Amino acid sequence: MSYEQHLDEVTTLITEKYDVADDEAIAMVMRAQADDFFSGHDDDTSICTLDRAHEDARIVFRQYGKTAKTAKTGKGAKGGR
């Protein structure tokens, strides 16, 4: 799949696996992309596979889902302290 298709697949998997709204999943993927999380994928599209999309969705949700939750609730790891 192409780089763009891979990003779409990661976004879709986040919404399906973690019951996240589309706009939140898109924001997570965009933050990961801004942090160059997907830079290797853009350079080598052979790693843009369905298996890799599942792995990337898990990692992106784990790393960037916390940011989305914090931004939504205004609470950080310390419960808003």
C-alpha positions as CSV (number, residue, x, y, z in Angstrom):
1,M,0.0,0.0,0.0
2,S,1.1,3.6,-0.4
3,Y,2.2,5.8,2.4
4,E,-1.1,7.7,2.4
5,Q,-3.0,4.4,2.4
6,H,-1.0,3.3,5.3
7,L,-1.8,6.4,7.3
8,D,-5.5,5.9,6.5
9,E,-5.3,2.3,7.6
10,V,-3.6,3.2,10.9
11,T,-6.3,5.8,11.5
12,T,-9.1,3.4,10.7
13,L,-7.6,0.7,13.0
14,I,-7.3,3.2,15.9
15,T,-11.0,4.0,15.6
16,E,-12.0,0.3,15.3
17,K,-9.7,-1.2,18.0
18,Y,-9.8,1.6,20.6
19,D,-13.3,3.0,20.0
20,V,-11.9,6.5,19.3
21,A,-13.8,9.1,17.2
22,D,-12.5,9.7,13.7
23,D,-11.3,13.2,14.4
24,E,-9.4,12.1,17.5
25,A,-7.7,9.2,15.6
26,I,-6.8,11.6,12.8
27,A,-5.3,14.0,15.3
28,M,-3.2,11.2,16.8
29,V,-1.9,10.1,13.5
30,M,-1.1,13.8,12.5
31,R,0.8,14.3,15.8
32,A,2.8,11.1,15.2
33,Q,3.5,12.2,11.6
34,A,4.6,15.7,12.8
35,D,7.0,13.9,15.2
36,D,8.4,11.9,12.2
37,F,7.0,8.6,13.6
38,F,6.2,7.6,10.0
39,S,9.3,9.0,8.3
40,G,10.7,5.6,7.5
41,H,7.4,4.6,5.9
42,D,7.6,7.5,3.5
43,D,11.2,6.6,2.6
44,D,10.5,2.9,2.2
45,T,6.9,2.1,1.3
46,S,7.6,-1.7,1.4
47,I,7.1,-1.4,5.2
48,C,3.6,-0.1,4.6
49,T,1.8,-3.4,5.2
50,L,-1.4,-4.4,7.0
51,D,0.6,-6.1,9.7
52,R,2.7,-3.0,10.2
53,A,-0.4,-0.8,10.3
54,H,-1.7,-2.9,13.2
55,E,1.6,-2.5,15.0
56,D,1.7,1.3,14.3
57,A,-1.9,1.8,15.4
58,R,-1.1,0.2,18.7
59,I,2.0,2.3,19.2
60,V,0.4,5.6,18.0
61,F,-2.6,5.0,20.3
62,R,-0.3,4.2,23.2
63,Q,1.9,7.2,22.7
64,Y,-0.5,9.8,21.3
65,G,-3.8,8.7,22.8
66,K,-2.7,10.0,26.2
67,T,-2.1,13.4,24.6
68,A,-5.6,13.4,23.1
69,K,-7.2,12.4,26.4
70,T,-5.2,15.0,28.3
71,A,-6.2,17.7,25.9
72,K,-9.9,16.7,26.0
73,T,-10.1,16.5,29.8
74,G,-7.5,19.0,30.8
75,K,-6.0,16.4,33.1
76,G,-2.6,15.1,33.0
77,A,-1.0,12.0,34.6
78,K,-1.4,13.6,38.0
79,G,-5.1,14.0,37.7
80,G,-5.1,17.7,36.8
81,R,-2.7,18.9,39.5
